[in-house]
Every structure is written in C-alpha cells, then in structure tokens.
Amino acid sequence: MEAVQRKKLESAAIVGCMDSRLTERIQKAKARLREEYGPGIDIHVYRNAGARVISEIFEQAEHTDMKVLVLMPHKDCKAVGYAREVILGEIHPSPAIKKIFVEPLKAAGSNSRSSLEQFNADLQREVAIAGLENLKRDVEVDLSLVDLNGKSVPKNARRSIYIVPSQCDYREVMGDDKKGAFVLQSDKFDDIIPDLQVAAELLSPMLPIVIVTDGKAAGHKTREFEKTIRQKLKTVPENELEIEVRSVNSMK
C-alpha cells in the first residue's frame, strides 16, 4: 500500500518594520490575504527594525505550502536613518549591530535617506527570492515600500514596545496600545535582541517593554528572556527599564 502524503498547510508571511505607524497597514494586508486565499490561510507576521528578511521565513516556507511573502518596508524609517548615521560616522554602535543593520546598506552607493530606504527594500526582496529559490519553493514575493512620510502617531497614544509571537491578534493582545506601540514580532524572541538594542539607541527615555507569550508557553523560558533583555540593554539605567510579561491564550 502506498504511503499517503499529507497535504502541507497553506500559509503566507508578512515582513514589516516595528514602527507603530505600520500596524494598521499590516492588519489590512492580513485581511487582503484572507480574501484572496481564503479564511483558512495560516498567516505569520515578522516585524523587526528595518523589515529585514530573517531565517524564520524560510523555515516556514520549508514546512508549509507558502503561497505568498509580503514585504512591507517603509519610507521615513528610523532604523534606516539610524544606519545612515552610522555610515556617516555620527554614531558608533557595537560590531554586532553594525553587522546586522549597517553593513548590508553600505553597498547602496548613496547616503541619502530615500536612496537607502529604496536600497533596503530591494535588498530584502533579493534575499527573500534567493532563499526561496534555494529551497526550491515557488512563492510569490510581493514588495511594497509603504510611504509613511507625514503620518504621525496620535498624541494621546501610549508609547511602548511589544514583543509578540508571529501569530497574534493585535486587537486582543494590545488593545488601544496598538496605536502607539512599536512591535517586534517573531517566534524566536532571542533573535530580536539586536532590534531592542537599536530601539534603546533611538528612544530616550526607553519605552516600557511588554512581552506577550502564548498561554501554553513555559514561564521559565519567558523569565530567562527577560533576564537576557536586562543584560543586553546595558545602556539603559535599570530604574528606567520597565518590563511586563503578559500571557494570552488566543493567537491568530
């Protein structure tokens, strides 16, 4: 008797920057994907500084039937502006941060903010296509450089940094905080430590951090991650580093 081959779960991925102004656009992108591929499509969202394509995307593509990868870097990006200042020699971050955020943009050939933003968008698309081709996966890669110039955060919005899994309901997890919250989204929380370090460089004073975990997640692992944050964010005074751990049972 021939072995029955199980059909892989159909999925999609969205990559965006941590900027709070992008949250609404990402919600709309998720809705469009469900309209196009059906309500059962398994959508993962990955958000970091600069909307970088990361290894988790390729792991998802390898283990599911990924239909589309939506890349959503944006204009008026503070992470790209940070990299520009490093390139110009105005600030001097750690070698690890330079390797992740700055070195890839040095090949842009121009130090203007707009040129670096466009170069970063094109670079992430190239990284995505190369990685998917290496896996022999036929996945549509949809790139949109979102224009956030002139878009501001509501004055009464609570500013914070949320660290959430790749599948979560922003409304349930953040409520009204989503209007002003920077969002780091990944299933490998340790991988976003460099993004937190960049945030610490850009934000003064440091914003409150909210770590959101699935209700089934082990508390020990979360406590270890909180300890790691406190160790890595050495530039932030301990009395300014406010960290809250929140457990949510529903992740979508």
Backbone bond lengths (Angstrom), bond angles and torsions (degrees), N, CA, C in turn:
res aa  C-N    CA-C-N  psi(-1)  N-CA   C-N-CA  omega(-1)  CA-C   N-CA-C  phi
1 M - - - 1.470 - - 1.530 108.80 -
2 E 1.340 115.47 132.46 1.450 119.46 -179.53 1.526 110.24 -71.90
3 A 1.324 114.49 142.11 1.460 119.43 177.71 1.523 109.26 -68.72
4 V 1.309 116.14 137.81 1.457 120.96 178.75 1.527 108.89 -82.76
5 Q 1.340 116.03 123.25 1.454 119.95 -179.77 1.528 109.53 -87.29
6 R 1.309 116.19 120.63 1.456 120.44 -178.35 1.521 110.55 -72.38
7 K 1.306 115.07 136.39 1.453 120.59 178.99 1.531 109.25 -73.06
8 K 1.334 115.44 132.80 1.452 119.31 -179.94 1.528 111.00 -73.82
9 L 1.309 115.35 149.30 1.453 122.05 178.79 1.525 109.86 -65.97
10 E 1.329 117.23 130.98 1.460 121.10 176.42 1.527 108.94 -74.04
11 S 1.325 115.87 133.55 1.464 119.08 -176.79 1.523 111.31 -141.50
12 A 1.319 113.98 169.07 1.456 122.69 174.36 1.517 107.78 -144.49
13 A 1.320 116.43 158.62 1.466 120.55 178.89 1.518 109.94 -134.58
14 I 1.306 115.23 145.62 1.460 122.38 175.52 1.526 107.66 -124.37
15 V 1.326 116.63 133.01 1.460 121.44 176.60 1.522 108.18 -116.99
16 G 1.323 116.41 124.04 1.460 120.33 179.96 1.508 112.11 -140.31
17 C 1.303 114.81 168.27 1.460 120.97 176.39 1.525 109.79 -77.63
18 M 1.307 116.70 164.26 1.465 121.75 179.88 1.527 113.07 -77.02
19 D 1.314 117.87 -9.31 1.462 123.09 -176.20 1.527 111.49 -54.41
20 S 1.330 116.79 130.50 1.464 121.28 -178.07 1.520 112.46 -61.37
21 R 1.318 117.68 -28.06 1.461 120.96 -178.25 1.522 112.84 -68.55
22 L 1.333 116.31 -13.39 1.460 120.85 -178.60 1.531 112.55 -90.83
23 T 1.319 117.62 -13.09 1.463 121.32 -173.42 1.524 112.26 -58.08
24 E 1.309 117.46 -46.41 1.462 120.64 -179.38 1.523 111.31 -62.46
25 R 1.329 116.73 -39.84 1.471 120.59 179.12 1.532 110.82 -64.11
26 I 1.320 116.21 -38.21 1.459 119.96 179.27 1.523 110.74 -67.23
27 Q 1.317 116.98 -40.43 1.463 120.11 176.16 1.526 111.06 -58.98
28 K 1.325 117.14 -42.17 1.466 121.16 178.62 1.528 111.08 -66.90
29 A 1.337 117.00 -36.67 1.462 120.59 178.03 1.527 110.78 -64.62
30 K 1.326 117.30 -39.91 1.467 120.96 176.84 1.524 110.71 -62.61
31 A 1.328 116.77 -41.74 1.466 120.42 179.09 1.528 111.09 -63.42
32 R 1.329 116.35 -39.98 1.483 119.79 179.26 1.525 110.67 -65.11
33 L 1.321 116.82 -39.44 1.463 119.98 179.55 1.528 110.81 -63.58
34 R 1.313 117.34 -39.59 1.473 120.61 179.37 1.531 110.76 -69.10
35 E 1.329 116.70 -33.14 1.459 119.60 176.36 1.525 110.55 -67.41
36 E 1.329 116.65 -39.70 1.462 120.98 -175.49 1.520 112.90 -79.61
37 Y 1.344 117.08 -40.59 1.460 120.36 -173.04 1.527 113.56 -108.45
38 G 1.323 116.52 -2.91 1.459 119.86 179.53 1.509 111.68 101.74
39 P 1.341 117.36 154.67 1.469 121.65 -176.76 1.523 113.92 -65.19
40 G 1.335 117.24 -16.95 1.460 119.99 -177.98 1.516 114.69 -86.20
41 I 1.336 117.70 -3.18 1.466 119.74 -178.59 1.534 109.54 -62.26
42 D 1.319 116.31 134.83 1.466 122.82 -176.37 1.530 108.62 -90.12
43 I 1.327 117.31 105.54 1.469 121.50 -172.99 1.524 110.84 -103.57
44 H 1.326 115.03 127.73 1.462 121.69 174.83 1.534 107.98 -114.66
45 V 1.320 115.65 138.26 1.466 121.01 178.60 1.524 108.58 -118.13
46 Y 1.327 115.31 132.13 1.463 121.39 178.67 1.528 107.73 -121.68
47 R 1.328 116.29 122.22 1.464 119.98 -178.70 1.522 110.31 -128.10
48 N 1.310 115.19 135.89 1.456 121.04 -179.97 1.525 108.62 -154.72
49 A 1.312 117.30 -177.14 1.458 121.07 178.48 1.526 109.57 -72.36
50 G 1.330 116.23 115.43 1.459 120.16 177.54 1.507 115.79 90.19
51 A 1.334 118.94 4.46 1.474 123.01 178.63 1.525 111.35 54.88
52 R 1.327 115.93 53.40 1.460 120.77 -178.29 1.526 111.24 -82.26
53 V 1.317 115.38 143.31 1.466 121.04 174.21 1.521 108.06 -78.06
54 I 1.339 116.49 124.38 1.466 121.74 -173.85 1.530 110.84 -119.13
55 S 1.326 116.12 169.99 1.466 121.86 -173.46 1.523 113.15 -62.48
56 E 1.324 117.67 -30.46 1.472 120.25 -179.31 1.524 112.24 -57.36
57 I 1.318 116.90 -32.56 1.468 120.95 -179.76 1.522 109.79 -62.59
58 F 1.314 116.80 -43.79 1.457 120.43 -178.53 1.529 111.19 -71.57
59 E 1.319 117.02 -32.02 1.468 120.24 174.56 1.523 109.92 -64.48
60 Q 1.330 116.52 -40.91 1.463 119.96 176.69 1.531 110.70 -63.11
61 A 1.334 116.41 -43.12 1.468 120.55 -179.50 1.524 111.67 -64.17
62 E 1.325 115.90 -33.10 1.464 120.78 -178.12 1.522 111.78 -72.26
63 H 1.324 117.20 -33.08 1.464 120.14 -172.17 1.523 114.23 -105.63
64 T 1.330 117.24 -2.76 1.460 120.39 177.59 1.522 109.65 -133.90
65 D 1.303 116.17 172.02 1.466 121.67 174.57 1.530 107.25 -90.87
66 M 1.332 116.22 79.39 1.463 120.43 -177.48 1.514 110.17 -72.13
67 K 1.323 115.57 127.22 1.457 121.61 -178.35 1.527 112.66 -92.93
68 V 1.329 116.05 -40.71 1.466 119.34 -174.94 1.524 110.33 -151.17
69 L 1.322 114.70 145.90 1.455 122.74 174.11 1.529 106.98 -119.60
70 V 1.317 116.50 116.61 1.457 121.92 -178.12 1.527 109.21 -101.29
71 L 1.328 116.25 119.77 1.462 121.76 179.97 1.520 108.91 -102.75
72 M 1.349 116.47 125.85 1.461 121.04 -175.26 1.533 112.21 -129.42
73 P 1.344 118.07 61.21 1.465 118.59 168.26 1.533 107.93 -69.20
74 H 1.324 117.30 173.68 1.464 116.66 -176.40 1.524 112.55 -147.84
75 K 1.318 114.54 162.50 1.463 121.94 173.59 1.527 108.64 -80.56
76 D 1.344 115.83 160.21 1.466 122.14 -175.03 1.530 110.01 60.25
77 C 1.343 115.34 43.28 1.466 122.24 -177.06 1.530 110.11 -89.36
78 K 1.309 116.51 119.45 1.464 120.76 -178.63 1.520 111.82 -68.78
79 A 1.334 117.22 -30.28 1.466 119.96 178.58 1.528 110.63 -66.85
80 V 1.333 116.31 -41.75 1.467 119.74 177.13 1.524 109.95 -68.10
81 G 1.331 116.61 -37.83 1.462 120.05 176.22 1.524 111.79 -61.93
82 Y 1.331 115.28 -37.56 1.467 120.85 175.94 1.529 110.17 -62.67
83 A 1.334 116.74 -46.36 1.471 120.50 179.06 1.528 110.74 -61.11
84 R 1.318 116.40 -38.11 1.469 120.81 178.94 1.524 110.77 -61.46
85 E 1.330 117.42 -42.83 1.453 120.71 179.43 1.528 111.45 -63.69
86 V 1.336 115.44 -35.13 1.474 119.03 177.33 1.523 109.87 -67.86
87 I 1.329 116.78 -44.30 1.463 121.28 179.43 1.526 110.90 -59.46
88 L 1.324 116.66 -38.35 1.468 121.59 -179.87 1.529 112.46 -79.20
89 G 1.339 116.67 -3.44 1.459 120.66 177.73 1.508 114.40 79.52
90 E 1.345 117.10 17.30 1.459 120.56 -177.59 1.526 112.33 -83.34
91 I 1.332 117.45 -26.35 1.463 121.86 175.59 1.521 108.60 -135.92
92 H 1.323 116.09 159.32 1.467 120.29 -172.98 1.532 109.96 -134.14
93 P 1.326 117.40 88.99 1.466 120.79 -179.96 1.520 111.68 -79.74
94 S 1.316 115.69 -179.10 1.463 120.99 178.81 1.525 110.12 -68.48
95 P 1.337 117.73 156.66 1.474 120.64 178.13 1.528 113.02 -56.75
96 A 1.333 117.15 -35.04 1.471 120.38 -179.20 1.521 111.14 -64.69
97 I 1.332 116.49 -43.43 1.457 120.24 179.08 1.521 110.58 -67.20
98 K 1.344 116.87 -40.24 1.463 119.94 178.08 1.524 110.82 -60.16
99 K 1.332 117.11 -40.75 1.463 120.96 -178.25 1.519 111.62 -64.33
100 I 1.319 116.98 -41.32 1.464 121.20 -175.61 1.521 112.26 -78.51
101 F 1.330 117.36 -44.89 1.465 121.29 -169.02 1.522 114.69 -101.82
102 V 1.331 117.32 -29.12 1.460 119.62 -167.84 1.525 113.34 -105.97
103 E 1.325 116.70 -49.36 1.466 119.90 -175.17 1.534 113.26 -53.13
104 P 1.340 119.01 -43.18 1.475 118.53 -179.53 1.527 113.75 -61.22
105 L 1.339 118.15 -25.43 1.471 120.67 -176.45 1.524 113.30 -89.87
106 K 1.322 117.77 -8.92 1.458 120.21 -178.29 1.531 112.37 -65.51
107 A 1.334 116.53 -22.26 1.473 120.27 -178.88 1.523 112.32 -80.69
108 A 1.328 117.65 3.00 1.460 120.70 -176.22 1.525 112.37 -63.66
109 G 1.339 117.33 -30.24 1.459 120.22 179.94 1.516 113.44 83.06
110 S 1.316 117.32 -1.40 1.457 122.10 178.48 1.517 108.29 -149.24
111 N 1.322 115.44 144.12 1.460 119.50 179.96 1.527 113.08 -101.79
112 S 1.327 117.58 8.62 1.461 118.55 177.95 1.520 109.38 -72.14
113 R 1.330 116.53 148.08 1.460 122.12 -177.66 1.530 110.98 -58.67
114 S 1.333 116.98 -46.66 1.466 120.62 -177.00 1.516 111.59 -65.38
115 S 1.329 117.14 -39.35 1.473 120.26 179.31 1.522 111.06 -65.68
116 L 1.328 116.69 -41.27 1.458 120.71 178.87 1.529 111.33 -66.01
117 E 1.331 117.22 -37.66 1.466 120.62 178.63 1.523 110.96 -65.32
118 Q 1.328 116.87 -43.12 1.465 120.19 178.49 1.529 110.50 -67.35
119 F 1.335 116.43 -40.67 1.466 120.29 178.84 1.519 110.52 -62.23
120 N 1.331 116.74 -43.40 1.462 120.22 178.86 1.523 111.22 -60.87
121 A 1.337 116.77 -42.86 1.466 120.56 178.83 1.527 110.97 -60.51
122 D 1.328 116.25 -47.58 1.471 120.40 -179.57 1.532 111.09 -65.71
123 L 1.338 115.92 -37.23 1.466 120.26 179.45 1.522 111.09 -63.83
124 Q 1.334 117.53 -43.70 1.466 120.39 -179.51 1.528 110.50 -64.23
125 R 1.312 116.51 -36.25 1.482 120.16 177.28 1.526 109.86 -64.50
126 E 1.333 117.03 -43.46 1.466 120.82 179.46 1.524 110.77 -62.99
127 V 1.327 116.98 -43.06 1.468 121.45 179.01 1.524 110.15 -61.61
128 A 1.334 116.31 -42.96 1.462 121.05 -179.25 1.525 111.21 -63.83
129 I 1.320 116.85 -48.02 1.467 121.17 -178.08 1.527 110.87 -63.22
130 A 1.324 116.38 -44.04 1.469 120.27 -179.41 1.525 110.78 -62.63
131 G 1.323 117.02 -43.54 1.458 120.68 -179.37 1.517 112.42 -65.62
132 L 1.323 116.92 -40.29 1.471 120.86 -179.71 1.525 110.97 -70.92
133 E 1.332 116.69 -38.06 1.462 119.98 176.61 1.522 110.91 -64.37
134 N 1.322 116.80 -37.24 1.467 121.18 177.98 1.525 111.30 -62.37
135 L 1.340 115.85 -32.42 1.470 121.24 177.64 1.527 112.61 -85.97
136 K 1.357 114.87 -2.94 1.470 120.79 -176.01 1.530 111.11 58.04
137 R 1.341 115.10 45.36 1.455 121.71 178.50 1.528 109.61 -110.57
138 D 1.314 115.61 128.31 1.459 121.33 178.85 1.531 108.20 -91.87
139 V 1.317 115.33 90.06 1.471 121.70 -175.32 1.526 108.58 -121.59
140 E 1.319 116.51 131.91 1.463 120.15 174.99 1.524 109.07 -70.75
141 V 1.324 116.88 131.28 1.467 121.66 177.18 1.525 107.67 -111.60
142 D 1.318 115.05 115.01 1.459 122.24 -175.29 1.529 108.93 -110.16
143 L 1.332 117.07 112.96 1.462 121.92 -178.11 1.518 110.60 -105.73
144 S 1.336 115.26 131.25 1.464 120.75 175.50 1.522 108.52 -138.06
145 L 1.343 116.65 115.51 1.458 121.00 176.50 1.531 106.95 -85.21
146 V 1.322 115.89 98.82 1.461 122.11 -171.70 1.532 110.26 -73.09
147 D 1.309 116.25 130.29 1.465 120.90 -179.15 1.533 109.62 -88.26
148 L 1.334 116.22 107.05 1.463 121.20 177.70 1.528 112.09 -107.06
149 N 1.332 116.92 9.62 1.457 119.71 177.17 1.532 109.62 -59.60
150 G 1.299 115.88 130.45 1.454 120.41 178.66 1.518 114.57 84.28
151 K 1.337 117.46 -7.79 1.466 120.31 179.23 1.524 108.54 -91.15
152 S 1.314 116.54 122.22 1.462 121.04 -176.97 1.523 111.08 -112.53
153 V 1.306 115.34 164.59 1.460 122.22 176.86 1.532 108.09 -84.20
154 P 1.339 118.36 137.31 1.474 120.25 177.87 1.528 111.68 -52.29
155 K 1.323 116.76 138.31 1.471 121.09 -175.24 1.529 113.06 -59.49
156 N 1.335 116.63 -32.69 1.467 119.48 -176.71 1.529 112.64 -91.62
157 A 1.336 117.31 5.77 1.467 120.46 -177.74 1.523 110.90 -72.25
158 R 1.333 116.37 138.79 1.469 121.47 176.80 1.518 108.46 -78.26
159 R 1.311 116.69 123.69 1.466 121.90 -178.76 1.524 109.71 -89.37
160 S 1.312 116.75 130.94 1.463 122.16 -178.02 1.517 108.34 -162.94
161 I 1.322 116.06 174.95 1.466 122.28 174.95 1.524 107.33 -122.46
162 Y 1.321 116.43 119.31 1.465 121.46 177.23 1.524 109.23 -102.09
163 I 1.322 115.46 135.72 1.465 122.06 173.72 1.523 106.30 -114.38
164 V 1.334 116.42 113.65 1.460 120.30 -171.49 1.528 111.11 -133.04
165 P 1.341 118.12 156.78 1.460 121.74 175.62 1.528 111.52 -66.74
166 S 1.326 116.15 166.79 1.469 121.06 -174.91 1.525 113.09 -67.75
167 Q 1.313 116.81 -20.15 1.463 120.03 177.76 1.528 108.40 -120.43
168 C 1.304 115.60 106.57 1.454 119.04 176.25 1.519 108.77 -156.02
169 D 1.305 114.92 156.74 1.455 122.50 176.89 1.523 107.10 -93.64
170 Y 1.327 117.63 110.32 1.461 120.65 -176.94 1.530 112.06 -56.12
171 R 1.320 116.04 -40.20 1.465 119.03 -177.46 1.527 110.88 -63.02
172 E 1.327 115.95 -42.90 1.463 119.70 -178.77 1.518 111.66 -72.53
173 V 1.328 115.94 -40.76 1.460 120.42 -174.15 1.525 112.44 -76.94
174 M 1.341 116.55 -40.74 1.464 119.70 -173.07 1.518 114.31 -111.68
175 G 1.329 117.68 -21.38 1.460 119.50 -177.42 1.518 110.57 59.56
176 D 1.319 116.62 -135.79 1.466 121.05 -179.93 1.520 112.69 -70.34
177 D 1.330 117.94 -15.35 1.466 121.00 178.63 1.524 112.22 -61.88
178 K 1.346 117.00 -22.30 1.468 119.90 -176.47 1.528 112.07 -62.26
179 K 1.323 117.34 -20.20 1.469 120.46 -179.60 1.521 111.73 -68.64
180 G 1.318 116.70 -28.80 1.462 119.02 -176.16 1.509 115.27 -126.79
181 A 1.332 117.39 7.03 1.465 120.45 -174.21 1.525 112.17 -92.32
182 F 1.325 116.15 130.05 1.453 120.26 164.80 1.529 106.06 -70.13
183 V 1.341 117.16 142.39 1.463 120.13 -176.11 1.525 110.14 -126.29
184 L 1.317 115.35 121.99 1.461 122.20 170.41 1.515 106.54 -105.91
185 Q 1.332 116.28 121.16 1.467 119.88 -171.02 1.519 110.12 -127.58
186 S 1.337 115.21 120.61 1.460 122.04 -175.72 1.522 108.32 -168.25
187 D 1.330 116.74 157.61 1.461 120.31 173.45 1.525 111.05 -96.99
188 K 1.328 116.06 -2.20 1.463 121.45 176.46 1.524 106.74 -120.38
189 F 1.317 115.70 85.17 1.455 120.49 -172.37 1.528 112.63 -57.27
190 D 1.321 118.13 -34.27 1.465 119.96 -178.71 1.526 112.02 -61.11
191 D 1.345 116.75 -26.71 1.462 120.61 -177.63 1.521 113.25 -71.54
192 I 1.339 117.64 -15.86 1.455 118.88 -177.50 1.534 112.43 -99.21
193 I 1.323 117.53 8.94 1.465 120.83 176.60 1.538 111.28 -57.54
194 P 1.358 119.20 -44.85 1.475 118.15 178.09 1.528 112.61 -59.72
195 D 1.330 117.00 -33.87 1.463 120.31 178.02 1.527 110.94 -65.90
196 L 1.321 116.37 -38.06 1.459 120.50 175.79 1.530 110.86 -65.52
197 Q 1.321 116.03 -36.47 1.461 119.58 178.83 1.524 111.17 -66.14
198 V 1.333 116.45 -38.46 1.464 120.07 175.68 1.526 109.76 -65.20
199 A 1.342 116.20 -42.37 1.465 120.21 178.09 1.523 110.63 -58.62
200 A 1.323 116.59 -39.96 1.466 120.71 179.87 1.527 110.96 -64.48
201 E 1.342 116.47 -32.09 1.466 120.72 177.43 1.528 111.03 -71.75
202 L 1.341 116.37 -36.97 1.465 121.50 -173.41 1.523 113.32 -85.08
203 L 1.330 116.92 -29.42 1.459 121.10 -171.72 1.523 110.93 -108.65
204 S 1.294 115.89 126.36 1.462 120.22 177.53 1.528 109.01 -143.54
205 P 1.336 118.02 120.00 1.471 126.04 -1.27 1.526 111.70 -71.96
206 M 1.334 115.65 164.07 1.457 121.15 179.77 1.523 110.25 -62.61
207 L 1.341 116.39 138.55 1.458 121.11 -179.52 1.529 110.73 -79.54
208 P 1.336 117.67 155.71 1.467 120.66 174.33 1.526 110.68 -59.19
209 I 1.325 116.99 142.01 1.462 122.97 179.63 1.523 108.94 -108.38
210 V 1.330 115.90 131.09 1.462 121.42 176.96 1.524 107.96 -117.84
211 I 1.332 116.97 117.32 1.464 122.05 177.51 1.522 107.85 -96.92
212 V 1.323 116.67 118.93 1.459 121.55 -178.62 1.521 108.95 -107.16
213 T 1.319 116.72 125.76 1.459 121.18 179.79 1.522 110.16 -122.89
214 D 1.324 115.03 156.80 1.454 120.82 172.46 1.526 107.70 -64.61
215 G 1.325 116.78 145.10 1.461 120.75 -179.14 1.508 113.38 -57.64
216 K 1.351 117.28 -22.38 1.464 121.37 -178.58 1.523 112.20 -87.53
217 A 1.329 117.44 -7.99 1.463 120.60 -175.59 1.527 110.83 -68.50
218 A 1.312 115.25 148.34 1.462 120.69 -179.45 1.523 110.50 -72.65
219 G 1.319 116.22 130.47 1.456 120.72 -179.31 1.517 112.21 -63.39
220 H 1.340 117.16 -35.02 1.460 121.52 -178.79 1.523 110.54 -60.07
221 K 1.321 116.74 -43.51 1.464 121.24 -178.69 1.529 110.58 -62.92
222 T 1.327 116.21 -40.65 1.460 120.32 179.26 1.519 111.26 -65.74
223 R 1.328 116.41 -41.68 1.471 119.95 178.82 1.519 111.12 -63.75
224 E 1.331 116.58 -37.47 1.463 120.43 177.69 1.523 110.79 -65.22
225 F 1.331 116.29 -37.87 1.466 120.32 178.73 1.525 110.36 -66.61
226 E 1.321 116.66 -41.16 1.469 120.11 177.21 1.526 110.34 -60.73
227 K 1.322 116.15 -40.96 1.464 120.44 178.37 1.531 110.80 -63.17
228 T 1.342 115.73 -40.12 1.466 120.48 179.03 1.527 110.88 -62.64
229 I 1.335 116.34 -42.23 1.466 120.39 178.11 1.520 110.26 -57.64
230 R 1.317 116.64 -47.09 1.464 120.42 -177.62 1.534 111.04 -64.17
231 Q 1.318 116.59 -33.72 1.466 120.25 179.30 1.528 111.80 -73.03
232 K 1.345 116.55 -38.21 1.462 120.71 -174.19 1.531 113.62 -81.62
233 L 1.329 116.72 -29.92 1.467 119.27 -179.14 1.529 109.80 -88.72
234 K 1.306 114.95 64.27 1.461 121.04 -173.99 1.526 112.48 -70.31
235 T 1.344 116.04 -22.55 1.463 119.06 -178.11 1.531 112.28 -77.77
236 V 1.335 116.20 -11.38 1.465 120.39 -178.04 1.530 109.53 -98.30
237 P 1.335 118.50 122.96 1.475 120.16 177.19 1.526 110.75 -57.11
238 E 1.311 116.69 139.85 1.461 121.90 -176.14 1.527 111.79 -55.36
239 N 1.322 117.29 -36.37 1.465 119.73 -177.71 1.534 112.82 -74.74
240 E 1.333 116.94 -8.94 1.465 121.23 177.33 1.529 112.21 -101.69
241 L 1.336 116.65 -6.44 1.458 120.33 -175.16 1.529 110.12 -95.34
242 E 1.302 115.79 96.68 1.462 122.34 -177.82 1.532 109.27 -99.69
243 I 1.326 116.94 118.95 1.466 121.65 -177.72 1.521 109.69 -125.77
244 E 1.326 115.78 127.77 1.469 122.15 177.04 1.523 108.67 -119.16
245 V 1.315 116.89 137.75 1.467 122.28 176.05 1.518 108.15 -108.24
246 R 1.331 115.79 127.46 1.454 120.96 -176.03 1.532 109.36 -128.34
247 S 1.314 117.52 130.34 1.464 121.84 179.52 1.518 109.80 -104.49
248 V 1.343 115.35 130.79 1.468 121.21 179.49 1.525 108.74 -127.50
249 N 1.320 116.74 132.36 1.461 120.33 -175.92 1.526 113.76 -81.11
250 S 1.327 117.44 -24.34 1.458 120.38 -175.95 1.509 111.10 -106.06
251 M 1.322 116.57 117.18 1.455 122.34 175.02 1.523 108.12 -120.06
252 K 1.338 117.41 128.51 1.462 121.37 -175.76 1.516 110.28 -129.15
